Amino acid sequence: MSDEDGYFGESVAAHYDESAADRFTPEAVDPAVDLLTELAGTGRALEFGVGTGRIALPLAGRGVPVHGIDMSRAMTSRLSAKPGGDAVGVTIGDFATTRVPGTFTVAYLVFNTINNLTTQDAQVDCFRNAADHLEPGGCFVIEVGVPELRRLPPGQTAVPFRIGPAGWAFDTYDTATQAMSSHYVTLVDGRPEYEYYPFRYVWPSELDLMARLAGLRLRDRWEGWTRKPFTHESGGHVSVWEKPAD
Ligand SMILES: C[S@@+](CC[C@H](N)C(=O)[O-])C[C@H]1O[C@@H](n2cnc3c(N)ncnc32)[C@H](O)[C@@H]1O
């Protein structure tokens, strides 16, 4: 893996679409693309962490000009090789800080990817960067899970989420820093292989403060792309912050 590709190097990119197959179904993609098409209106869309184009390609297919920022050439080369891939502009860089030319009516960051920024400073920078790219009246959209701390018993720092004959996986939490990590141990020819992905979990209310620091205000929050109400039982949210028009 090239260091510049971060945690999404060749070995992950080669299998990304099949390993996330449930996220590529029309049921998963269409409601997201519906909302982003509405928010884009007659303007342009900017995806942070565009990856292999799961959302960017169908959005471009609706006639919305889409640009993506991603640090992984391994991921974005898959996007560019797909039918319609040449319609999506790509800039290689860190989406917390990388600027691209022009302005956008919607910027979006989906599939928990805000958690890939592992410090609060980087997450704050990401909101500022989104706001800097938006036209007045434009929106920043994030899709992310609600931290699952209710699954963490007192005194315990790890929560298993997959246990089977082929291996096991668990998340670890540091509630002092909001650092979390996913750990995967997979048996390959009977020998364990270990993978580790660091994240920073973040609460909806903390995201709202980051938005305020960036001059954005909350416009909508739903449980997901189908726009069901967000409640105390929601496992995730799709949030929309707006850059004031004046
Ligand atoms: C979980 S994938 C999501 C890809 C795509 N948005 C999707 O929904 O399928 C996360 C993507 O974000 C990229 N990424 C993670 N952190 C990044 C950062 N700080 N700057 C730029 N890209 C980043 C990864 O390279 C990867 O392509």
The ligand as an SDF file (V2000), in Angstrom:
LIG
                    3D

 27 29  0  0  0  0  0  0  0  0999 V2000
  -15.3780    4.5660    3.2440 C   0  0  0  0  0  0  0  0  0  0  0  0
  -14.6640    5.2020    1.7760 S   0  0  0  0  0  0  0  0  0  0  0  0
  -16.0670    6.0350    1.0840 C   0  0  0  0  0  0  0  0  0  0  0  0
  -15.9580    6.2140   -0.4070 C   0  0  0  0  0  0  0  0  0  0  0  0
  -17.2120    6.7580   -1.0630 C   0  0  0  0  0  0  0  0  0  0  0  0
  -17.5540    8.0640   -0.5610 N   0  0  0  0  0  0  0  0  0  0  0  0
  -18.3910    5.8140   -0.8270 C   0  0  0  0  0  0  0  0  0  0  0  0
  -19.3650    6.2420   -0.2230 O   0  0  0  0  0  0  0  0  0  0  0  0
  -18.3210    4.6580   -1.2380 O   0  0  0  0  0  0  0  0  0  0  0  0
  -13.6930    6.5680    2.3860 C   0  0  0  0  0  0  0  0  0  0  0  0
  -12.9100    7.2980    1.3210 C   0  0  0  0  0  0  0  0  0  0  0  0
  -12.3930    8.4890    1.9090 O   0  0  0  0  0  0  0  0  0  0  0  0
  -11.0230    8.6200    1.5790 C   0  0  0  0  0  0  0  0  0  0  0  0
  -10.3960    9.3770    2.6720 N   0  0  0  0  0  0  0  0  0  0  0  0
  -10.3440    9.0470    3.9800 C   0  0  0  0  0  0  0  0  0  0  0  0
   -9.7660   10.0400    4.6840 N   0  0  0  0  0  0  0  0  0  0  0  0
   -9.4440   11.0020    3.7940 C   0  0  0  0  0  0  0  0  0  0  0  0
   -8.8440   12.2780    3.8980 C   0  0  0  0  0  0  0  0  0  0  0  0
   -8.4500   12.7860    5.0830 N   0  0  0  0  0  0  0  0  0  0  0  0
   -8.6910   13.0140    2.7770 N   0  0  0  0  0  0  0  0  0  0  0  0
   -9.0740   12.5260    1.5730 C   0  0  0  0  0  0  0  0  0  0  0  0
   -9.6510   11.3310    1.4060 N   0  0  0  0  0  0  0  0  0  0  0  0
   -9.8290   10.5750    2.5070 C   0  0  0  0  0  0  0  0  0  0  0  0
  -10.5070    7.2160    1.4060 C   0  0  0  0  0  0  0  0  0  0  0  0
   -9.3650    7.2040    0.5800 O   0  0  0  0  0  0  0  0  0  0  0  0
  -11.7170    6.5350    0.7830 C   0  0  0  0  0  0  0  0  0  0  0  0
  -11.6890    6.6130   -0.6230 O   0  0  0  0  0  0  0  0  0  0  0  0
  1  2  1  0
  2  3  1  0
  2 10  1  0
  3  4  1  0
  4  5  1  0
  5  6  1  0
  5  7  1  0
  7  8  2  0
  7  9  1  0
 10 11  1  0
 11 12  1  0
 11 26  1  0
 12 13  1  0
 13 14  1  0
 13 24  1  0
 14 15  1  0
 14 23  1  0
 15 16  2  0
 16 17  1  0
 17 18  1  0
 17 23  2  0
 18 19  1  0
 18 20  2  0
 20 21  1  0
 21 22  2  0
 22 23  1  0
 24 25  1  0
 24 26  1  0
 26 27  1  0
M  CHG  2   2   1   9  -1
M  END
$$$$
